[in-house]
């Protein structure tokens, strides 16, 4: 790898992902730390931890059996259900919360936990499905001969669980740092504060960066407790997949259980995706006033007319964030993996942008760029692009590190021995080999940026996004415009992945 190229990528990562956090940390003084671990904040922290455990537990409970059924069994329509299983993670959690609020009277912590758990379950399912597929057929056949499918599952679950628990750790992190869903649920029912509210309130009350950072310290520590084991679980899941003469396992026949298994899959997808989307369509078409296609068409027309500029801003910011994050993540991910033990020592630093609450990362962006010399950038759309790119760079770096681990280093060694320079090897060997991951990482950043609200809620340049418009709209009443705008957001988030599935001939690789 070219040293200047790696140095440039490291500098970009420091500016985009580390400096916003470092600038905030530098503003904390002794007075800000007073009362950080008070009884009130500890109670909030306990409630937030309970939320994270509940959401991660639900994601794990649904994701592992779902993955097994769609990836490893003769379930009717398994390929389609596996593809449909990605849909809940593409839906902005706020949109799911808005949909379910109209269908149930459940509120407070239970509603928040269910929404965040349902939105995160595909993450566990994706990792678990990939792990199930990496189990050698000979291991499975031996277990089947010894005790049937029950014995096979007992033998395979220990091999799958590191991947599933890795994803559950990230589900926990996403849940405890979410601000928009608890805030919305509290606005329509009993107040149910979580720790992200404390960070938001600390900034809004006094515009004091130091106080906001100090208020977030317990939440950062809780996040770090989840991310640290995630790194070890990731390493174990990668090692478990490396076998010399691997043989892919055949799909298992469920026999009489195939129809109950199909019912389980349909129930999970119905609750997590189909019902919320159906509710939005119903509301867009008139809802309680009477559903008609004319009302539906009028609602979409109004949403497009009033939200066109917001949709355009979100699309531009999301595409820009992907264009910035993918090249940086590609170079860093490859360099970290090829560095071996040294790279593993630096890996925790990669997680810094997602180890702090999204709201706090946004405040860090404000503190870093809201200066006279960078005022023009701060007021432009580039501020939102840099914010999203920095926030989601860890996912890109980890994805490319995992893909590089699967790339035979002898290919690069052969090119080096033939006289190809570092830059040429990278361009002609590494990038083409990792092309599905390049596209997958770009899609991940695009989707996350399109559905991101928490990091953008305090940044003026990002207030033109469609999620911010939707966030304001749902707090001023529910009507067909809100439902139609939410459906438009879903359409634009889902479209790139759907187009890839329909027209691309290679599998999309996006898992860290």
C-alpha positions in Angstrom: 0.0 0.0 0.0 1.3 3.5 -0.9 2.3 5.3 2.3 1.2 8.7 1.0 -2.2 7.2 0.2 -2.5 5.7 3.6 -1.4 8.9 5.3 -4.0 10.9 3.3 -6.7 8.5 4.4 -5.6 8.6 8.0 -5.6 12.4 7.9 -9.1 12.4 6.4 -10.4 10.0 9.1 -8.9 12.2 11.8 -10.6 15.3 10.4 -13.9 13.7 9.7 -14.3 11.3 12.6 -11.9 12.1 15.4 -11.6 15.9 15.5 -15.3 16.5 16.2 -14.9 14.3 19.3 -11.6 15.7 20.3 -12.7 19.3 20.1 -15.6 18.6 22.4 -13.5 16.7 24.9 -11.0 19.6 25.1 -13.8 22.0 26.2 -14.7 20.0 29.4 -13.6 21.4 32.7 -14.1 20.5 36.3 -17.3 22.4 36.7 -18.9 20.6 33.8 -18.1 17.2 35.5 -20.0 18.1 38.7 -23.1 16.0 39.0 -22.4 13.8 35.9 -23.0 10.7 38.0 -25.9 12.0 40.0 -28.8 9.9 41.0 -30.9 11.3 38.2 -28.4 10.6 35.5 -27.7 7.1 36.8 -31.4 6.4 36.7 -31.5 7.7 33.1 -28.5 5.5 32.3 -30.1 2.4 33.7 -33.3 3.1 31.7 -31.2 3.6 28.6 -29.3 0.4 29.2 -32.6 -1.5 29.7 -33.7 -0.1 26.3 -30.6 -1.2 24.6 -30.8 -4.7 26.2 -34.4 -5.1 25.2 -33.9 -3.9 21.6 -30.8 -6.1 21.2 -32.5 -9.1 22.8 -35.5 -8.8 20.5 -33.2 -8.4 17.5 -31.3 -11.6 18.5 -34.5 -13.5 19.3 -36.0 -12.8 15.9 -32.8 -12.6 13.8 -31.1 -15.9 14.5 -34.1 -18.2 13.7 -35.1 -16.0 10.8 -31.6 -16.3 9.4 -31.5 -20.1 9.8 -34.8 -20.5 8.0 -34.2 -18.3 5.0 -30.5 -19.2 4.5 -30.3 -22.9 5.4 -33.7 -24.6 4.9 -36.1 -25.5 2.1 -38.5 -22.8 3.3 -41.0 -21.9 0.5 -39.9 -18.6 -1.1 -36.7 -18.5 1.1 -34.7 -16.3 -1.4 -37.5 -13.7 -1.5 -38.1 -13.7 2.2 -34.3 -13.3 2.8 -34.3 -10.3 0.5 -37.5 -8.8 2.1 -35.8 -9.3 5.6 -33.5 -6.4 4.9 -36.4 -4.0 4.5 -36.9 -3.2 8.2 -33.3 -1.9 8.6 -33.8 0.4 5.6 -36.9 2.0 7.2 -36.0 5.1 9.3 -37.0 4.1 12.9 -39.0 7.3 13.2 -41.1 6.2 10.3 -41.8 2.8 11.9 -42.6 4.6 15.2 -45.1 6.9 13.5 -46.7 4.0 11.7 -47.1 1.8 14.8 -48.4 4.8 16.9 -51.5 4.8 14.7 -52.1 1.0 15.1 -51.5 0.4 18.8 -52.0 2.2 22.1 -48.6 0.9 23.4 -46.4 3.8 24.4 -43.4 4.6 26.6 -40.4 2.3 27.0 -42.2 -0.8 25.6 -43.1 1.0 22.3 -39.6 2.4 22.0 -37.9 -1.0 22.6 -40.2 -2.8 20.2 -39.6 -0.2 17.4 -35.8 -0.2 17.8 -35.6 -4.0 18.2 -37.7 -4.6 15.0 -35.6 -2.1 13.0 -32.4 -3.8 14.2 -33.4 -7.5 13.8 -32.2 -7.6 10.1 -28.7 -6.7 11.2 -28.6 -9.9 13.3 -30.3 -11.9 10.6 -27.7 -10.8 8.0 -24.7 -11.7 10.1 -26.2 -15.0 11.3 -27.3 -16.0 7.8 -23.7 -15.5 6.5 -22.4 -17.5 9.4 -24.8 -20.3 8.8 -23.6 -20.5 5.2 -20.0 -20.7 6.2 -20.4 -24.0 8.2 -18.7 -26.8 6.3 -21.2 -29.4 5.0 -19.2 -32.3 6.5 -19.6 -30.9 10.0 -23.3 -30.6 9.5 -23.7 -34.1 7.9 -21.9 -35.6 10.9 -24.2 -33.9 13.3 -27.3 -34.9 11.3 -26.2 -38.5 11.4 -25.6 -38.3 15.1 -28.9 -36.8 16.1 -30.9 -35.1 13.3 -31.6 -31.5 12.9 -31.7 -30.8 16.6 -28.1 -32.1 17.0 -27.1 -30.1 13.9 -28.4 -26.9 15.5 -26.7 -27.6 18.8 -23.4 -28.0 16.9 -23.9 -25.0 14.6 -25.2 -22.4 17.1 -21.8 -21.9 18.9 -20.3 -21.2 15.4 -23.0 -18.8 14.5 -23.4 -16.9 17.8 -20.2 -14.8 17.6 -21.5 -13.2 14.4 -25.0 -12.8 15.8 -23.8 -11.3 19.1 -21.5 -9.0 17.1 -24.6 -7.6 15.3 -26.5 -7.6 18.6 -23.8 -5.3 20.1 -24.4 -2.9 17.3 -28.1 -3.1 17.8 -27.6 -2.2 21.4 -25.4 0.8 20.5 -27.9 2.1 17.9 -30.8 1.8 20.4 -29.1 3.5 23.4 -28.0 6.4 21.2 -31.3 6.9 19.4 -33.0 10.2 20.2 -35.8 10.6 17.6 -37.8 7.5 18.5 -37.9 8.0 22.3 -38.6 11.7 21.7 -41.5 11.0 19.4 -43.0 8.3 21.6 -42.8 10.7 24.6 -44.6 13.4 22.6 -47.7 11.3 22.0 -47.8 9.5 25.4 -46.3 9.4 28.8 -42.8 11.0 29.0 -40.1 8.4 28.8 -36.7 10.0 28.9 -33.5 8.3 27.8 -29.9 9.5 28.1 -29.8 11.0 24.6 -32.5 13.5 25.9 -30.0 14.6 28.5 -27.3 15.4 25.9 -29.8 17.2 23.8 -31.2 19.3 26.7 -27.7 20.1 27.9 -26.8 21.7 24.6 -30.2 23.4 24.0 -30.4 24.9 27.4 -27.1 26.8 27.4 -25.3 26.1 24.1 -22.5 24.8 26.2 -20.3 22.2 24.5 -18.5 21.3 27.7 -21.7 20.6 29.6 -23.1 18.5 26.7 -19.9 16.5 26.5 -19.8 16.0 30.3 -23.5 14.9 30.3 -22.7 12.3 27.6 -19.8 10.6 29.4 -21.9 7.8 31.1 -23.5 7.1 27.7 -20.1 7.0 26.0 -18.9 4.5 28.6 -22.0 2.4 28.1 -21.5 2.4 24.3 -17.8 1.5 24.7 -18.7 -1.5 26.9 -20.8 -2.8 24.0 -18.3 -2.0 21.2 -15.3 -3.5 22.9 -16.6 -7.1 22.9 -17.9 -6.5 19.4 -14.4 -6.3 18.1 -13.4 -9.6 19.6 -16.6 -11.2 18.4 -15.9 -9.9 14.9 -12.4 -11.4 15.0 -13.9 -14.8 16.0 -16.5 -14.7 13.3 -13.9 -14.1 10.7 -11.6 -16.8 11.9 -14.5 -19.3 12.0 -15.0 -18.8 8.3 -11.4 -19.7 7.2 -11.2 -23.3 6.2 -9.0 -24.8 3.6 -11.3 -27.1 1.5 -14.7 -25.7 2.4 -17.8 -27.4 1.1 -21.1 -25.5 1.1 -23.9 -27.2 3.1 -27.1 -28.3 1.4 -30.5 -26.8 2.5 -32.3 -28.7 5.1 -35.7 -30.2 4.6 -38.1 -29.0 7.3 -40.7 -31.6 6.7 -44.0 -30.9 8.5 -42.4 -27.8 10.1 -42.1 -25.9 6.8 -45.5 -24.2 7.1 -45.2 -23.2 10.8 -41.7 -21.9 9.9 -43.1 -19.9 6.9 -45.8 -18.5 9.3 -43.0 -17.3 11.7 -41.1 -15.6 8.9 -44.3 -13.9 7.6 -45.2 -12.8 11.1 -41.8 -11.3 11.7 -41.8 -9.4 8.4 -45.4 -8.4 8.8 -44.8 -6.8 12.2 -41.5 -5.2 11.3 -42.2 -4.0 7.7 -45.4 -4.9 6.0 -47.8 -3.6 8.6 -46.0 -0.2 9.1 -45.9 0.3 5.3 -49.5 -0.7 4.9 -50.5 1.7 7.6 -48.7 4.6 5.8 -50.4 3.7 2.5 -53.8 3.6 4.3 -53.2 7.0 5.9 -51.9 8.5 2.7 -55.1 7.5 0.9 -57.4 9.1 3.5 -57.3 6.8 6.5 -60.3 7.3 8.8 -61.9 9.7 6.2 -62.1 6.9 3.7 -59.3 5.4 1.6 -59.5 6.2 -2.1 -56.9 6.2 -4.9 -57.7 9.8 -5.6 -56.8 10.8 -2.0 -53.6 8.7 -2.3 -52.5 10.4 -5.5 -53.3 13.8 -4.1 -51.3 13.1 -0.9 -48.2 12.0 -2.9 -48.6 15.1 -5.1 -48.6 17.3 -2.1 -45.7 15.5 -0.5 -43.6 15.9 -3.7 -44.6 19.5 -4.0 -43.8 20.5 -0.4 -40.9 18.1 0.2 -39.1 18.2 -3.1 -36.3 20.4 -1.9 -35.9 18.4 1.3 -35.7 15.1 -0.7 -33.2 16.7 -3.1 -31.0 17.9 -0.1 -31.1 14.4 1.5 -30.2 12.7 -1.7 -27.3 15.1 -2.4 -26.0 14.8 1.1 -26.2 11.0 1.2 -24.5 10.6 -2.2 -21.8 13.1 -1.2 -21.2 11.3 2.1 -20.8 7.9 0.3 -18.4 9.5 -2.2 -16.3 10.8 0.6 -16.4 7.9 3.0 -15.9 5.0 0.6 -12.4 5.9 -0.8 -11.2 6.8 2.8 -12.6 3.6 4.2 -11.2 1.4 1.4 -7.7 2.6 2.0 -7.9 2.4 5.8 -9.7 -0.9 5.9 -7.2 -2.6 3.6 -4.2 -1.0 5.5 -5.6 -2.1 8.9 -6.1 -5.7 7.8 -2.8 -6.0 6.1 -1.0 -4.5 9.2 -1.9 -7.7 11.2 -1.5 -7.4 14.9 -0.6 -3.6 14.7 -3.8 -3.0 12.8 -5.9 -4.8 15.5 -4.4 -2.5 18.1 -5.6 0.5 16.2 -9.0 -0.9 15.4 -10.7 0.5 18.5 -9.9 4.0 17.3 -12.0 3.4 14.2 -15.1 3.1 16.3 -14.8 6.5 17.9 -17.3 8.3 15.7 -20.0 5.8 16.6 -18.9 5.4 20.2 -20.3 8.9 21.0 -24.1 9.7 20.8 -25.1 10.9 17.4 -26.3 14.2 18.8 -23.0 14.7 20.5 -21.2 14.0 17.2 -23.3 16.7 15.6 -22.4 19.2 18.4 -18.8 18.3 17.8 -19.2 19.2 14.1 -20.6 22.5 15.2 -17.7 23.2 17.5 -15.2 22.2 14.9 -16.5 24.0 11.8 -18.5 27.0 13.2 -15.5 29.4 13.0 -14.7 32.4 10.9 -12.2 30.7 8.7 -14.6 27.8 7.9 -17.9 29.8 8.0 -18.6 29.3 4.3 -18.2 25.6 4.6 -20.3 25.5 7.8 -23.2 27.3 6.1 -23.1 25.1 3.0 -24.3 21.6 2.3 -20.8 20.3 2.5 -21.2 20.6 6.3 -23.9 17.9 6.2 -21.8 15.8 3.8 -18.8 15.8 6.1 -20.9 15.2 9.1 -22.5 12.1 7.6 -19.3 10.8 6.1 -17.5 11.1 9.5 -20.3 9.5 11.4 -20.5 6.4 9.2 -16.9 5.9 8.3 -16.4 3.1 10.9 -18.9 0.9 9.1 -17.0 1.4 5.8 -13.6 0.8 7.3 -14.8 -2.4 9.0 -16.5 -3.6 5.9 -13.3 -3.2 3.8 -11.2 -4.8 6.6 -13.4 -7.8 6.6 -13.4 -8.0 2.8 -9.6 -7.7 2.7 -9.3 -10.6 5.2 -11.0 -12.8 2.6 -8.7 -11.6 -0.2 -5.7 -13.8 -0.8 -2.6 -11.7 -0.1 -0.6 -13.8 -2.6 -2.4 -11.9 -5.4 -0.8 -8.7 -4.2 2.5 -10.4 -3.6 2.6 -11.7 -7.1 1.9 -8.3 -8.6 4.6 -6.8 -6.4 7.2 -9.4 -7.5 6.3 -8.6 -11.2 7.3 -5.0 -10.6 3.9 -3.3 -10.0 4.1 -0.4 -7.6 1.9 0.1 -4.6 -0.6 2.4 -6.3 -0.8 0.1 -9.3 -1.4 -3.0 -7.2 -4.1 -1.2 -5.3 -5.9 0.0 -8.4 -5.6 -3.2 -10.5 -5.7 -5.9 -7.8 -7.4 -4.7 -4.6 -10.2 -2.4 -5.9 -11.5 -4.8 -8.7 -11.5 -7.7 -6.2 -13.4 -5.7 -3.6 -15.8 -4.1 -6.1 -18.9 -5.7 -4.5 -17.8 -4.3 -1.2 -17.2 -0.9 -2.7 -20.8 -0.8 -4.0 -22.1 -2.3 -0.7 -20.3 0.2 1.5 -21.5 3.1 -0.7 -25.1 1.8 -0.3 -24.7 1.5 3.5 -23.5 5.1 3.8 -26.3 6.3 1.5 -29.0 4.5 3.5 -27.7 5.5 6.9 -27.3 9.1 5.7 -30.8 9.2 4.2 -32.3 8.0 7.5 -30.1 9.9 9.9 -31.7 12.5 12.1 -30.0 12.6 15.4 -26.6 13.8 14.2 -28.2 16.4 12.0 -30.9 17.8 14.3 -28.7 20.6 15.7 -26.6 21.3 12.6 -28.3 24.2 10.6 -27.0 23.0 7.2 -28.5 19.6 7.8 -31.9 20.9 8.8 -33.0 20.9 5.1 -33.1 17.1 5.0 -36.3 15.2 4.5 -36.0 13.4 7.9 -35.8 16.8 9.7 -38.9 17.9 7.7 -40.7 14.7 8.7 -39.6 15.1 12.4 -41.1 18.6 12.5 -44.3 17.5 10.7 -45.2 14.6 13.0 -44.9 16.9 16.0 -47.5 19.2 14.5 -50.1 16.6 13.7 -50.7 13.5 11.7 -52.2 13.8 8.2 -51.9 12.2 4.8 -49.0 14.5 3.9 -46.9 13.1 6.8 -47.7 9.5 5.7 -47.0 10.2 2.0 -43.7 12.0 2.8 -42.6 9.0 5.0 -43.4 6.6 2.1 -41.4 8.8 -0.3 -38.4 8.6 2.1 -38.8 4.8 2.2 -38.9 4.6 -1.6 -35.7 6.6 -2.0 -33.9 4.6 0.7 -34.9 1.3 -0.8 -34.4 2.1 -4.5 -30.6 1.7 -4.8 -30.6 -1.7 -3.2 -33.6 -2.8 -5.2 -32.0 -1.7 -8.5 -28.8 -3.6 -7.6 -30.8 -6.7 -6.9 -32.7 -6.5 -10.2 -29.8 -5.7 -12.5 -26.5 -6.5 -10.9 -24.9 -9.9 -11.5 -22.7 -9.9 -8.4 -23.7 -10.3 -4.8 -23.6 -7.1 -2.8 -21.0 -7.2 0.0 -21.6 -4.7 2.8 -21.0 -6.6 6.1 -18.1 -5.5 8.3 
